[in-house]
Each structure stands twice: as structure tokens, then as C-alpha cells.
Amino acid sequence: MTKKKGTTAKDPKAGPFVLGSRGFAKISAVEGIHLTEAMKKRGSAARTKKLSAAEYREAIIRSHRKG
């Protein structure tokens, strides 16, 4: 009896794929990118304040602005 091979294709009805902070950190480490304490603190604060993705992006942009 042959086994039916499963597919790794994403179900189109499942919605977007969201990568968590731990997974992102692991992938980044492979690329040689490591989060600084300031970056970790900013992410933690965003989760605590329950910021939307747009608000979180704006917080990151504000932190990198000069002047």
C-alpha cells in the first residue's frame, strides 16, 4: 500500500503567516543579525501596549530619526 504524500502548501484560507519573535531571532542569527537590548525592550514595550503593526513600525522609525 502506498502512502499519500502530504503537501507543504499553505491553505489559502488560513490567512497570513506571522513569524514570532523567537523564530525571527533564530532566522536573524543565521544571517548574523542579533537583536540589541534596546530592540528587545522596544518589542516588549510594543507587546505590552498592544500596538498595531503600523504603530510599532512608527515607534521603530521614531527611534532611528536624527534630530
Secondary structure as a PSIPRED ss2 file (coil, helix, strand):
# PSIPRED VFORMAT (PSIPRED V4.0)

   1 M C   1.000  0.000  0.000
   2 T C   1.000  0.000  0.000
   3 K C   1.000  0.000  0.000
   4 K C   1.000  0.000  0.000
   5 K C   1.000  0.000  0.000
   6 G C   1.000  0.000  0.000
   7 T C   1.000  0.000  0.000
   8 T C   1.000  0.000  0.000
   9 A C   1.000  0.000  0.000
  10 K C   1.000  0.000  0.000
  11 D C   1.000  0.000  0.000
  12 P C   1.000  0.000  0.000
  13 K C   1.000  0.000  0.000
  14 A C   1.000  0.000  0.000
  15 G C   1.000  0.000  0.000
  16 P C   1.000  0.000  0.000
  17 F C   1.000  0.000  0.000
  18 V C   1.000  0.000  0.000
  19 L C   1.000  0.000  0.000
  20 G C   1.000  0.000  0.000
  21 S H   0.000  1.000  0.000
  22 R H   0.000  1.000  0.000
  23 G H   0.000  1.000  0.000
  24 F H   0.000  1.000  0.000
  25 A H   0.000  1.000  0.000
  26 K H   0.000  1.000  0.000
  27 I H   0.000  1.000  0.000
  28 S H   0.000  1.000  0.000
  29 A H   0.000  1.000  0.000
  30 V H   0.000  1.000  0.000
  31 E C   1.000  0.000  0.000
  32 G C   1.000  0.000  0.000
  33 I C   1.000  0.000  0.000
  34 H C   1.000  0.000  0.000
  35 L C   1.000  0.000  0.000
  36 T C   1.000  0.000  0.000
  37 E H   0.000  1.000  0.000
  38 A H   0.000  1.000  0.000
  39 M H   0.000  1.000  0.000
  40 K H   0.000  1.000  0.000
  41 K H   0.000  1.000  0.000
  42 R H   0.000  1.000  0.000
  43 G H   0.000  1.000  0.000
  44 S H   0.000  1.000  0.000
  45 A H   0.000  1.000  0.000
  46 A H   0.000  1.000  0.000
  47 R H   0.000  1.000  0.000
  48 T H   0.000  1.000  0.000
  49 K H   0.000  1.000  0.000
  50 K C   1.000  0.000  0.000
  51 L C   1.000  0.000  0.000
  52 S C   1.000  0.000  0.000
  53 A H   0.000  1.000  0.000
  54 A H   0.000  1.000  0.000
  55 E H   0.000  1.000  0.000
  56 Y H   0.000  1.000  0.000
  57 R H   0.000  1.000  0.000
  58 E H   0.000  1.000  0.000
  59 A H   0.000  1.000  0.000
  60 I H   0.000  1.000  0.000
  61 I H   0.000  1.000  0.000
  62 R H   0.000  1.000  0.000
  63 S H   0.000  1.000  0.000
  64 H H   0.000  1.000  0.000
  65 R C   1.000  0.000  0.000
  66 K C   1.000  0.000  0.000
  67 G C   1.000  0.000  0.000
